[in-house]
Amino acid sequence: KTDKWGKRKFAYEINHKTEGHYVVLEMTTGQIDMEPLERQLRLVDEVVRHKLIRLPEQEAIRRGLIEKN
């Protein structure tokens, strides 16, 4: 699921920028190592900030991201 919040002003300046596009991406990945994705996001100049959060299984089920076993 992708939720585009649009262009917004940052709470504070980041890398000499004062605004940017906010995007929330919810995805299922299974039991993979998140470090390669984390590394790619750090290398992309257009991404000034990011945060990866692994949801507990029950929360992912509640949000409809995965089905209950």
PyMOL commands that place a pseudoatom at each C-alpha (Angstrom):
pseudoatom trace, name=CA, resn=LYS, resi=1, chain=A, elem=C, hetatm=0, pos=[0.000, 0.000, 0.000]
pseudoatom trace, name=CA, resn=THR, resi=2, chain=A, elem=C, hetatm=0, pos=[1.372, 3.414, -0.950]
pseudoatom trace, name=CA, resn=ASP, resi=3, chain=A, elem=C, hetatm=0, pos=[0.044, 6.562, 0.707]
pseudoatom trace, name=CA, resn=LYS, resi=4, chain=A, elem=C, hetatm=0, pos=[1.327, 9.781, -0.884]
pseudoatom trace, name=CA, resn=TRP, resi=5, chain=A, elem=C, hetatm=0, pos=[1.015, 12.736, 1.486]
pseudoatom trace, name=CA, resn=GLY, resi=6, chain=A, elem=C, hetatm=0, pos=[2.279, 15.224, -1.091]
pseudoatom trace, name=CA, resn=LYS, resi=7, chain=A, elem=C, hetatm=0, pos=[4.791, 18.045, -0.811]
pseudoatom trace, name=CA, resn=ARG, resi=8, chain=A, elem=C, hetatm=0, pos=[5.112, 19.471, 2.702]
pseudoatom trace, name=CA, resn=LYS, resi=9, chain=A, elem=C, hetatm=0, pos=[7.356, 21.788, 4.623]
pseudoatom trace, name=CA, resn=PHE, resi=10, chain=A, elem=C, hetatm=0, pos=[9.882, 20.045, 6.896]
pseudoatom trace, name=CA, resn=ALA, resi=11, chain=A, elem=C, hetatm=0, pos=[9.805, 20.799, 10.614]
pseudoatom trace, name=CA, resn=TYR, resi=12, chain=A, elem=C, hetatm=0, pos=[13.458, 21.811, 10.219]
pseudoatom trace, name=CA, resn=GLU, resi=13, chain=A, elem=C, hetatm=0, pos=[15.998, 22.139, 7.400]
pseudoatom trace, name=CA, resn=ILE, resi=14, chain=A, elem=C, hetatm=0, pos=[17.494, 18.849, 6.181]
pseudoatom trace, name=CA, resn=ASN, resi=15, chain=A, elem=C, hetatm=0, pos=[20.504, 18.918, 3.841]
pseudoatom trace, name=CA, resn=HIS, resi=16, chain=A, elem=C, hetatm=0, pos=[19.758, 22.567, 2.948]
pseudoatom trace, name=CA, resn=LYS, resi=17, chain=A, elem=C, hetatm=0, pos=[16.176, 21.646, 1.958]
pseudoatom trace, name=CA, resn=THR, resi=18, chain=A, elem=C, hetatm=0, pos=[13.044, 22.999, 3.624]
pseudoatom trace, name=CA, resn=GLU, resi=19, chain=A, elem=C, hetatm=0, pos=[10.351, 20.881, 1.940]
pseudoatom trace, name=CA, resn=GLY, resi=20, chain=A, elem=C, hetatm=0, pos=[9.858, 17.541, 0.272]
pseudoatom trace, name=CA, resn=HIS, resi=21, chain=A, elem=C, hetatm=0, pos=[7.381, 14.845, -0.714]
pseudoatom trace, name=CA, resn=TYR, resi=22, chain=A, elem=C, hetatm=0, pos=[6.169, 12.532, 2.026]
pseudoatom trace, name=CA, resn=VAL, resi=23, chain=A, elem=C, hetatm=0, pos=[5.334, 8.930, 1.099]
pseudoatom trace, name=CA, resn=VAL, resi=24, chain=A, elem=C, hetatm=0, pos=[4.282, 6.080, 3.389]
pseudoatom trace, name=CA, resn=LEU, resi=25, chain=A, elem=C, hetatm=0, pos=[4.819, 2.613, 1.918]
pseudoatom trace, name=CA, resn=GLU, resi=26, chain=A, elem=C, hetatm=0, pos=[3.456, -0.491, 3.641]
pseudoatom trace, name=CA, resn=MET, resi=27, chain=A, elem=C, hetatm=0, pos=[4.710, -3.805, 2.270]
pseudoatom trace, name=CA, resn=THR, resi=28, chain=A, elem=C, hetatm=0, pos=[5.229, -7.400, 3.257]
pseudoatom trace, name=CA, resn=THR, resi=29, chain=A, elem=C, hetatm=0, pos=[8.696, -8.872, 2.917]
pseudoatom trace, name=CA, resn=GLY, resi=30, chain=A, elem=C, hetatm=0, pos=[8.687, -12.124, 4.841]
pseudoatom trace, name=CA, resn=GLN, resi=31, chain=A, elem=C, hetatm=0, pos=[11.769, -12.940, 6.866]
pseudoatom trace, name=CA, resn=ILE, resi=32, chain=A, elem=C, hetatm=0, pos=[14.362, -11.037, 4.837]
pseudoatom trace, name=CA, resn=ASP, resi=33, chain=A, elem=C, hetatm=0, pos=[17.296, -8.941, 5.936]
pseudoatom trace, name=CA, resn=MET, resi=34, chain=A, elem=C, hetatm=0, pos=[16.248, -5.280, 5.704]
pseudoatom trace, name=CA, resn=GLU, resi=35, chain=A, elem=C, hetatm=0, pos=[19.843, -3.985, 5.533]
pseudoatom trace, name=CA, resn=PRO, resi=36, chain=A, elem=C, hetatm=0, pos=[20.121, -4.060, 1.678]
pseudoatom trace, name=CA, resn=LEU, resi=37, chain=A, elem=C, hetatm=0, pos=[16.949, -1.944, 1.365]
pseudoatom trace, name=CA, resn=GLU, resi=38, chain=A, elem=C, hetatm=0, pos=[18.195, 0.376, 4.114]
pseudoatom trace, name=CA, resn=ARG, resi=39, chain=A, elem=C, hetatm=0, pos=[21.501, 0.789, 2.250]
pseudoatom trace, name=CA, resn=GLN, resi=40, chain=A, elem=C, hetatm=0, pos=[19.760, 1.558, -1.071]
pseudoatom trace, name=CA, resn=LEU, resi=41, chain=A, elem=C, hetatm=0, pos=[17.590, 4.232, 0.543]
pseudoatom trace, name=CA, resn=ARG, resi=42, chain=A, elem=C, hetatm=0, pos=[20.686, 5.880, 2.056]
pseudoatom trace, name=CA, resn=LEU, resi=43, chain=A, elem=C, hetatm=0, pos=[22.374, 5.996, -1.377]
pseudoatom trace, name=CA, resn=VAL, resi=44, chain=A, elem=C, hetatm=0, pos=[19.485, 7.634, -3.268]
pseudoatom trace, name=CA, resn=ASP, resi=45, chain=A, elem=C, hetatm=0, pos=[20.045, 11.415, -3.243]
pseudoatom trace, name=CA, resn=GLU, resi=46, chain=A, elem=C, hetatm=0, pos=[16.317, 12.159, -3.624]
pseudoatom trace, name=CA, resn=VAL, resi=47, chain=A, elem=C, hetatm=0, pos=[15.549, 10.394, -0.329]
pseudoatom trace, name=CA, resn=VAL, resi=48, chain=A, elem=C, hetatm=0, pos=[16.519, 12.826, 2.432]
pseudoatom trace, name=CA, resn=ARG, resi=49, chain=A, elem=C, hetatm=0, pos=[15.043, 10.798, 5.316]
pseudoatom trace, name=CA, resn=HIS, resi=50, chain=A, elem=C, hetatm=0, pos=[13.531, 7.364, 5.691]
pseudoatom trace, name=CA, resn=LYS, resi=51, chain=A, elem=C, hetatm=0, pos=[12.456, 5.014, 8.435]
pseudoatom trace, name=CA, resn=LEU, resi=52, chain=A, elem=C, hetatm=0, pos=[11.894, 1.268, 8.127]
pseudoatom trace, name=CA, resn=ILE, resi=53, chain=A, elem=C, hetatm=0, pos=[9.710, -0.332, 10.784]
pseudoatom trace, name=CA, resn=ARG, resi=54, chain=A, elem=C, hetatm=0, pos=[9.096, -4.064, 11.044]
pseudoatom trace, name=CA, resn=LEU, resi=55, chain=A, elem=C, hetatm=0, pos=[5.586, -4.532, 12.426]
pseudoatom trace, name=CA, resn=PRO, resi=56, chain=A, elem=C, hetatm=0, pos=[4.795, -7.303, 14.881]
pseudoatom trace, name=CA, resn=GLU, resi=57, chain=A, elem=C, hetatm=0, pos=[2.864, -10.104, 13.165]
pseudoatom trace, name=CA, resn=GLN, resi=58, chain=A, elem=C, hetatm=0, pos=[-0.411, -9.307, 14.969]
pseudoatom trace, name=CA, resn=GLU, resi=59, chain=A, elem=C, hetatm=0, pos=[-0.295, -5.658, 13.836]
pseudoatom trace, name=CA, resn=ALA, resi=60, chain=A, elem=C, hetatm=0, pos=[0.399, -6.687, 10.223]
pseudoatom trace, name=CA, resn=ILE, resi=61, chain=A, elem=C, hetatm=0, pos=[-2.624, -9.023, 10.381]
pseudoatom trace, name=CA, resn=ARG, resi=62, chain=A, elem=C, hetatm=0, pos=[-4.786, -6.247, 11.873]
pseudoatom trace, name=CA, resn=ARG, resi=63, chain=A, elem=C, hetatm=0, pos=[-3.812, -3.901, 9.025]
pseudoatom trace, name=CA, resn=GLY, resi=64, chain=A, elem=C, hetatm=0, pos=[-4.557, -6.569, 6.416]
pseudoatom trace, name=CA, resn=LEU, resi=65, chain=A, elem=C, hetatm=0, pos=[-0.957, -6.770, 5.208]
pseudoatom trace, name=CA, resn=ILE, resi=66, chain=A, elem=C, hetatm=0, pos=[-0.749, -10.509, 5.862]
pseudoatom trace, name=CA, resn=GLU, resi=67, chain=A, elem=C, hetatm=0, pos=[-3.264, -13.271, 6.531]
pseudoatom trace, name=CA, resn=LYS, resi=68, chain=A, elem=C, hetatm=0, pos=[-3.502, -15.124, 9.806]
pseudoatom trace, name=CA, resn=ASN, resi=69, chain=A, elem=C, hetatm=0, pos=[-1.849, -18.569, 9.633]
for i in range(1, 69): cmd.bond("trace and resi %d" % i, "trace and resi %d" % (i + 1))
show_as sticks, trace
zoom trace
